[in-house]
Amino acid sequence: MFLEAECVDKPAEVYVRINQVGYRTGEQKLAILFSSSKIRETYTLTYAGSGERLLTIWPLKSEAKTWGAFEHYYTCDFSRVTEQGSFFLIGDKSGTRSPVFQISDNAYDHLQEELLVFMRQQRCGYNPTLDMVCHQHDGRSFYGPMPDSSYVDVSGGWHDAGDQLKYLITGSYATAHMLLSYSLYPDRFEDRCNALGQPGGNGIPDVLDEARWGLDWIHKLHPAPDQLVHQVADDRDHLGWKMPDQDPSDYGWGKNSYRAAYFANGKPQGLNKYKSEATGVSNLAGRSAAAMARAARIWKEEALDPHFAGKCLEASISLYNMGKEKEGFQQGNSYGAPYRYGEETWADDMEWGAAELYKTTGEDSYLEDAIRYARMAGTVSWMPLDTAKHYQYYPFINMGHYALYDAVDDSFKDSLAAYYRSGIESCLARAEKNPYGIGIPFIWCSNNLLTSLIAQMILYEDMTGDDRYTTFLVQQRDWLFGRNPWGTSMFTGIPEGGEYPVDVHTSVYALTGMEVSGGLIDGPVYGSIFRNLQGLLMNDPDEFASVQNPFV
């Protein structure tokens, strides 16, 4: 009887979730604790090296609705701690410990360089990670002004996620985003590699080298003022694991040979059963124009290459004109399956392109256009919605509102800020319904939504000086680095020595075992989505089985 009672009274396991990378000294610092029974002990913040106890905390019960697997959620708040160093939290009775984490104003100083490591792995053409050259026959034209199957040089760019096809839809945004990141934080980026991505600096920050890789590719995709290639290859690429220089996919010219190059024409496309939707080309042209216009300023103002700056400005103007002439969206193409990037928004991209061109040229017509497109785009976003089609609202944030903000009067500044605020408030309301304070719907690519929400809050604060969302932003960031049900980072290789995704969907890992840091995984999905997946296979037992929940 005594042994039986002892087993009944034994407390359930407690799980401690923290941001594994760490916290800056002046920001909110919250850990999440959860268990199937009540937690009746204090937790102590302890120096990892010396074992010195710094702060004892009573966990505070969360009143938010749980996700079904664990009934009891708590927070440990150590925000008042400003001492810097390596720490862990430990239960004073159970001995339950968190991973070691940093409190340091320098905790994030070099992570941007790790993201660029993954971008270099994705390069098509010369790939510095693998030290090989691939897909030199890209490509053969379709839907262009020349006869189908004409050769066009669209080599370069980046492979898409774990596959080896290439999209302007995503490549244009990656390029523009890197350029904006450099403009916002020019002193944070380092020079570790040359232009080819090989070790050894070249006097240019690596983020600009990587953006230049994208810009050079966009120039190839835009060989004439009225021409724009938007996709190279299609789902015929999906043949399992393969090294990029030995690609067995066959588009009609034999294996590892020419691949389809799809020109944007503003009309539905598809060479087989499935057709995309399309109403124009503005999403592609506007976003690419924005990248080119900002590049023109950077390469001119920093005297990197005045000739290249002029070439970028010329391309930006012609791309923007394409977008005005064929207003609407062009989606990605599929061949053997209905899956594609289904972007449907475009006014935000034209606003972005017009705003960047106004800043580069000073021509009032671009400012007038940008304001018109801004009003069209308004608050259109995934943020107030609980679901959306795949990539329907790509790139998941309206960058045009930020680009335009400094160029307009105070009244329209208020409108642009209100557009951003509306979306953030929708996410904030959603966040109050779960113990992690996460504000996104868990649809496909949920981590893209989360990083875009974070970016929108960063840009909103930069625009307005209003820091009301700082704590909310930190909560979203902390989820990405381990303050989530699984205790894992959502980035490969980050933090070093931490819990992060390893067996990711890339041929590089599957065939070589090489772990490449800086890749953001798709992210968790609603249980209702996961349970309806077909053909899903686990290579190994689920190491997170004990903490899975039926909701996310």
C-alpha positions in Angstrom: 0.0 0.0 0.0 2.9 2.4 0.8 4.6 1.8 -2.5 1.3 2.3 -4.4 0.7 5.6 -2.6 4.2 6.7 -3.3 3.7 6.1 -7.1 0.4 7.9 -7.1 1.9 11.0 -5.4 5.0 11.1 -7.6 4.9 14.4 -9.6 4.7 14.2 -13.4 7.7 15.2 -15.5 8.2 18.9 -16.0 9.4 20.3 -19.4 11.3 23.6 -19.4 11.4 25.6 -22.6 13.7 28.6 -23.2 15.2 30.5 -26.0 18.4 28.4 -26.5 20.3 31.3 -28.2 19.5 33.6 -25.3 18.3 37.0 -24.3 19.5 40.6 -24.4 19.9 42.3 -21.0 17.1 44.8 -21.4 14.4 42.6 -22.8 11.7 40.3 -21.5 13.1 36.9 -20.4 10.4 34.2 -20.0 10.7 30.5 -19.8 7.7 28.2 -20.3 7.1 25.2 -18.0 4.5 22.6 -18.7 3.4 19.3 -17.1 0.4 17.0 -16.7 0.3 17.9 -13.0 0.6 21.1 -11.0 4.1 22.4 -10.5 4.8 23.0 -6.8 8.5 24.1 -6.7 10.6 27.1 -7.3 13.1 27.4 -10.1 16.5 29.0 -9.7 18.5 30.9 -12.4 22.0 29.5 -12.0 25.4 30.4 -13.5 26.4 27.5 -15.8 30.1 27.7 -15.0 30.2 28.2 -11.3 26.8 26.9 -10.2 26.2 30.2 -8.3 22.5 30.8 -7.7 21.3 34.1 -9.0 17.5 34.3 -8.7 14.8 32.0 -7.4 11.4 32.2 -9.1 8.0 30.9 -8.4 6.4 29.8 -11.7 3.3 31.7 -12.5 0.3 29.7 -13.7 -0.8 30.5 -17.3 -4.5 31.3 -17.8 -4.3 30.8 -21.6 -6.0 27.8 -23.2 -3.8 24.8 -23.5 -3.3 22.6 -26.6 -4.6 19.4 -25.1 -1.6 17.3 -24.2 -0.7 19.0 -20.9 -3.0 20.7 -18.6 -0.7 22.9 -16.6 1.5 25.7 -18.1 3.6 28.2 -16.2 6.0 31.0 -16.9 9.2 31.8 -15.2 10.0 35.5 -15.5 13.6 36.6 -15.0 13.4 39.8 -17.0 14.9 41.9 -14.2 18.2 40.0 -14.5 20.8 42.1 -16.4 23.9 40.2 -15.4 25.6 38.7 -18.5 26.8 35.1 -18.8 25.7 31.5 -19.4 22.8 30.3 -17.3 20.3 27.5 -16.8 17.1 27.1 -14.8 16.8 24.3 -12.3 13.9 23.0 -10.3 14.8 23.2 -6.6 13.1 19.9 -5.7 13.0 17.9 -8.9 16.4 19.0 -10.3 14.7 19.5 -13.7 17.1 21.6 -15.8 16.7 23.8 -18.8 19.4 23.9 -21.5 22.2 26.4 -21.0 21.5 29.8 -22.6 23.0 33.2 -22.7 22.0 36.5 -21.2 24.1 38.9 -23.3 23.8 41.9 -25.5 26.0 40.1 -28.0 23.9 36.9 -28.1 22.8 37.4 -31.7 25.8 39.2 -33.2 26.9 36.6 -35.7 23.7 34.6 -36.5 23.1 36.6 -39.7 26.2 35.1 -41.1 24.9 31.6 -40.4 21.8 32.3 -42.5 24.1 33.2 -45.4 25.8 29.9 -45.0 22.6 28.2 -46.0 22.0 30.6 -48.9 25.4 29.7 -50.3 24.4 26.0 -50.1 21.4 26.8 -52.2 23.3 28.4 -55.1 22.8 27.0 -58.6 25.6 27.2 -61.1 28.8 27.2 -59.0 27.9 25.9 -55.5 30.6 26.7 -53.0 29.3 24.3 -50.3 29.8 21.4 -52.6 32.5 23.0 -54.8 30.8 21.9 -58.0 29.0 23.4 -61.0 25.5 22.3 -61.8 22.6 23.0 -64.2 24.7 24.7 -66.9 22.1 23.9 -69.6 19.3 26.0 -68.1 17.2 26.5 -70.1 14.7 26.1 -72.9 11.9 28.6 -73.3 8.2 28.3 -73.0 5.5 31.0 -73.2 8.1 33.5 -74.4 8.2 35.7 -77.5 10.5 33.3 -79.3 9.6 29.7 -80.5 9.1 27.3 -77.6 12.3 25.3 -76.7 14.6 28.1 -77.8 17.8 28.2 -75.7 18.0 31.0 -73.1 20.7 31.5 -70.5 19.0 31.3 -67.1 21.8 29.6 -65.2 22.5 30.8 -61.7 20.1 31.8 -58.9 19.2 29.5 -56.0 17.6 26.0 -55.7 14.2 26.1 -54.1 14.3 24.7 -50.5 15.1 21.0 -50.6 14.5 20.8 -54.4 16.5 22.0 -57.4 14.1 24.0 -59.4 14.2 27.8 -59.3 11.6 30.5 -58.8 11.7 34.3 -59.4 8.7 34.4 -57.0 11.1 33.6 -54.1 14.4 34.6 -55.6 13.3 38.2 -56.1 12.2 38.5 -52.5 15.3 36.9 -51.1 17.4 39.3 -53.0 15.4 42.4 -52.0 15.2 41.3 -48.4 18.9 40.9 -48.1 19.5 44.4 -49.6 17.0 45.9 -47.2 18.7 44.1 -44.3 22.0 45.6 -45.3 20.5 49.1 -45.6 19.0 48.8 -42.1 22.1 47.3 -40.4 25.2 47.9 -42.5 27.6 47.5 -39.7 26.4 44.1 -38.6 27.4 42.1 -41.7 30.8 40.5 -42.0 33.1 39.7 -44.9 34.1 36.1 -44.6 33.8 34.9 -48.3 34.5 36.1 -51.8 31.9 36.6 -54.4 31.8 32.9 -55.3 31.1 32.1 -51.7 34.5 30.6 -51.1 36.4 31.2 -47.8 38.3 34.5 -47.8 37.0 38.0 -47.8 36.9 40.3 -50.8 36.2 43.7 -49.2 32.5 43.4 -49.6 30.0 42.2 -46.9 28.9 38.7 -47.7 25.2 39.8 -47.6 25.9 42.0 -50.7 27.8 39.2 -52.4 24.8 37.0 -51.9 22.4 39.7 -53.1 24.6 40.2 -56.1 24.2 36.5 -56.9 20.5 37.1 -57.0 20.7 40.3 -58.9 22.9 38.8 -61.6 20.3 36.0 -62.0 17.4 38.4 -62.3 19.3 40.3 -65.0 19.5 37.0 -66.9 15.8 36.4 -66.4 15.0 39.9 -67.9 17.0 39.8 -71.2 14.8 42.5 -72.8 12.5 45.2 -71.6 9.4 43.1 -72.3 10.7 39.7 -71.2 10.9 38.1 -67.8 11.5 34.4 -67.0 9.8 33.5 -63.7 10.6 29.8 -63.2 13.2 27.3 -64.3 12.3 23.6 -64.1 9.1 22.2 -62.5 8.0 19.2 -60.5 9.7 16.8 -62.9 12.6 17.8 -60.6 11.0 15.6 -57.8 12.9 12.4 -58.3 14.3 11.8 -54.8 17.7 12.6 -53.5 20.3 13.7 -56.1 23.4 15.7 -56.3 22.8 18.9 -58.3 25.6 18.2 -60.8 24.1 14.7 -61.5 20.4 15.7 -61.9 18.5 12.8 -63.6 15.4 14.9 -64.3 14.5 14.9 -68.0 12.5 17.7 -69.7 12.7 16.2 -73.1 16.4 16.6 -73.8 17.8 13.8 -71.8 18.8 13.5 -68.2 20.9 16.3 -66.6 20.4 18.5 -69.6 18.2 21.5 -70.6 15.3 22.4 -68.3 12.2 24.4 -69.0 12.4 28.2 -68.6 8.9 29.7 -68.2 8.4 33.3 -69.3 5.9 35.4 -67.4 3.0 36.4 -69.8 0.3 37.1 -67.3 -1.8 34.1 -68.4 -2.4 30.7 -66.9 0.4 28.3 -67.7 1.2 24.6 -67.5 2.7 22.1 -70.0 0.6 19.2 -68.7 -2.7 18.6 -67.0 -2.4 21.3 -64.3 -2.6 25.0 -65.0 -1.7 27.9 -62.9 -3.8 30.9 -62.3 -2.6 34.3 -63.6 -3.9 37.8 -64.2 -0.7 39.7 -64.9 3.0 39.9 -63.9 3.1 42.7 -61.4 4.0 40.6 -58.4 7.2 39.4 -60.1 8.0 42.6 -61.9 7.3 44.9 -59.0 9.3 42.9 -56.5 12.2 42.5 -58.9 12.1 46.3 -59.7 12.3 47.0 -56.0 15.4 44.9 -55.6 17.0 46.5 -58.6 16.2 50.0 -57.5 17.7 49.6 -54.0 20.7 47.8 -55.5 21.3 50.8 -57.8 21.5 53.1 -54.8 23.7 50.8 -52.7 26.2 50.0 -55.5 26.4 53.7 -56.5 26.5 55.3 -53.0 29.1 52.9 -51.7 31.1 53.1 -55.0 31.1 49.4 -55.3 30.4 49.4 -59.1 28.8 52.5 -60.7 28.4 50.6 -64.0 26.5 47.8 -62.3 24.4 50.4 -60.4 23.3 52.0 -63.7 22.5 48.5 -65.1 20.3 47.8 -62.1 18.4 51.1 -62.4 17.8 50.5 -66.1 16.4 47.0 -65.3 14.3 48.4 -62.4 12.6 50.9 -64.7 11.8 48.3 -67.4 10.6 45.7 -64.9 8.4 48.2 -63.3 6.9 49.2 -66.6 6.2 45.6 -67.3 4.3 45.4 -64.1 2.2 48.5 -64.9 1.4 47.2 -68.4 0.2 43.8 -67.1 -1.2 44.4 -63.7 -2.0 41.2 -61.8 -0.2 38.1 -60.5 1.7 35.2 -62.1 1.9 32.0 -60.1 4.4 29.2 -60.2 3.9 26.3 -62.6 3.5 22.6 -62.0 3.6 19.6 -64.3 2.7 16.3 -62.7 0.9 17.5 -59.6 -1.4 20.5 -58.6 1.1 21.8 -56.1 2.5 25.3 -56.9 3.3 28.6 -55.4 -0.1 30.3 -55.6 0.6 33.9 -54.9 -2.4 36.2 -55.5 -1.3 39.6 -54.3 0.6 42.1 -56.4 -0.4 45.7 -55.5 2.1 45.5 -52.5 4.9 44.6 -54.9 4.1 47.5 -57.3 4.0 49.8 -54.3 7.4 48.5 -53.2 8.9 48.9 -56.7 7.4 52.4 -57.2 8.6 53.6 -53.8 12.2 52.3 -54.4 12.3 53.9 -57.8 11.1 57.2 -56.4 13.9 57.1 -53.8 16.4 56.3 -56.6 15.3 58.7 -59.3 13.3 61.4 -57.5 10.6 61.3 -60.2 7.2 62.3 -58.8 5.3 59.9 -61.0 6.7 57.0 -59.0 5.6 58.5 -55.8 2.1 59.0 -57.1 2.0 55.4 -58.3 3.3 54.1 -54.9 0.6 56.0 -53.0 -2.1 54.6 -55.3 -0.8 51.0 -55.0 -0.5 51.5 -51.2 -4.2 52.3 -51.0 -5.0 49.3 -53.1 -2.9 47.0 -50.9 -4.1 48.5 -47.6 -4.3 45.8 -44.9 -4.5 42.8 -47.3 -2.7 40.1 -45.5 -2.8 36.6 -44.0 -2.7 38.1 -40.5 -6.4 38.3 -39.7 -7.1 34.9 -41.2 -7.0 31.4 -39.7 -6.1 29.8 -43.0 -4.9 30.7 -46.5 -3.9 28.9 -49.7 -0.3 28.0 -50.2 1.7 31.2 -50.7 -1.5 33.1 -51.4 -0.2 36.2 -49.6 3.5 35.8 -50.4 5.9 37.3 -49.4 3.8 37.4 -46.2 4.6 41.0 -45.5 3.9 44.2 -47.4 7.4 45.7 -47.7 6.0 48.6 -49.8 4.4 50.3 -46.9 7.8 50.5 -45.2 9.7 51.6 -48.3 7.1 54.4 -49.0 6.8 55.7 -45.4 9.6 58.3 -45.4 8.5 59.7 -48.7 4.9 60.8 -47.8 3.3 63.5 -45.6 2.3 62.9 -42.0 -1.3 62.1 -42.8 -0.4 59.2 -45.2 2.4 58.1 -42.8 -0.4 57.6 -40.3 -2.3 55.5 -42.8 0.7 53.3 -43.6 1.4 52.8 -39.9 -2.2 51.9 -39.4 -2.1 49.2 -42.1 0.8 47.5 -40.3 -0.7 48.0 -36.9 -4.0 46.3 -38.1 -2.2 43.1 -39.0 -0.1 43.0 -35.9 -3.2 43.5 -33.7 -4.9 40.6 -35.4 -1.9 38.4 -34.5 -1.7 39.8 -31.0 -5.4 38.8 -30.4 -4.6 35.3 -31.7 -1.6 35.0 -29.4 -3.7 35.6 -26.3 -5.3 32.2 -26.9 -2.3 30.0 -26.3 0.3 29.8 -23.5 3.3 30.6 -25.8 1.9 33.9 -27.0 2.3 32.9 -30.6 0.2 34.9 -33.1 0.2 33.0 -36.3 -2.1 30.4 -37.9 -0.3 27.0 -38.1 -0.7 26.4 -41.9 2.0 25.3 -44.3 5.2 27.3 -43.9 4.1 28.7 -40.5 7.7 29.7 -39.8 7.6 32.0 -42.8 4.5 33.7 -41.3 6.3 34.0 -38.0 9.5 35.6 -39.4 7.3 38.0 -41.5 5.3 39.0 -38.4 8.6 39.7 -36.6 9.9 41.7 -39.6 6.6 43.7 -39.7 7.0 44.7 -36.0 10.7 45.6 -36.5 9.7 47.8 -39.5 6.7 49.3 -37.7 8.9 50.4 -34.8 11.5 51.8 -37.1 8.9 53.8 -39.0 7.0 55.2 -36.0 9.2 54.9 -32.9 6.3 53.1 -31.3 7.7 50.2 -29.2 4.4 48.8 -27.9 5.0 45.5 -29.7 8.6 44.8 -28.5 7.6 42.2 -25.9 5.3 40.5 -28.4 8.1 40.4 -30.9 10.5 38.8 -28.4 7.9 36.1 -27.7 7.7 35.3 -31.4 11.5 35.2 -31.7 11.8 33.0 -28.6 9.5 30.4 -30.2 11.9 30.1 -33.2 14.9 29.3 -30.9 13.3 26.8 -28.5 10.5 28.2 -26.4 8.0 25.9 -28.1 6.5 22.5 -27.2 9.4 20.6 -28.6 12.3 22.7 -27.2 13.9 22.9 -30.6 15.3 25.7 -32.7 13.6 26.1 -36.1 17.0 26.8 -37.8 19.5 24.2 -38.8 22.7 24.4 -36.8 21.5 27.2 -34.5 22.6 27.4 -31.8 25.8 25.4 -32.0 25.5 22.4 -29.7 21.8 23.0 -29.1 18.6 21.2 -30.1 17.9 21.9 -33.8 16.6 20.2 -36.9 19.1 17.7 -38.4 17.4 15.2 -40.7 16.1 17.9 -43.0 14.6 17.6 -46.5 17.7 18.3 -48.6 19.8 16.1 -50.8 23.0 17.6 -49.3 22.1 16.1 -45.9 20.5 12.9 -47.2 23.5 12.0 -49.5 26.5 13.4 -47.6 25.4 13.8 -44.0 26.6 17.4 -44.1 24.8 19.7 -41.7 24.5 23.2 -43.1 23.6 25.9 -40.6 21.1 28.7 -41.2 18.2 26.9 -42.9 14.7 27.8 -41.6 12.4 24.8 -41.6 8.8 25.0 -42.7 7.5 24.8 -39.2 4.6 23.1 -37.3 1.1 22.8 -38.7 -2.3 22.3 -37.2 -3.0 18.7 -36.1 -5.9 18.7 -38.5 -3.5 19.3 -41.4 -0.9 16.8 -40.2 -3.4 14.0 -39.6 -4.6 14.3 -43.2 -1.2 14.1 -44.8 -0.8 11.1 -47.2 2.5 9.3 -47.8 4.2 10.8 -44.8 7.0 8.5 -43.6 9.2 8.9 -40.5 12.8 7.7 -41.0 13.3 7.3 -37.3 11.1 7.1 -34.2 9.6 10.5 -33.2 11.9 11.8 -30.5 9.3 14.4 -29.5 6.5 11.8 -29.1 6.2 12.5 -25.4 5.5 16.2 -25.9 3.4 16.2 -29.1 -0.1 17.7 -28.8 -3.2 17.2 -30.9 -3.5 20.9 -31.8 -0.1 21.9 -33.3 
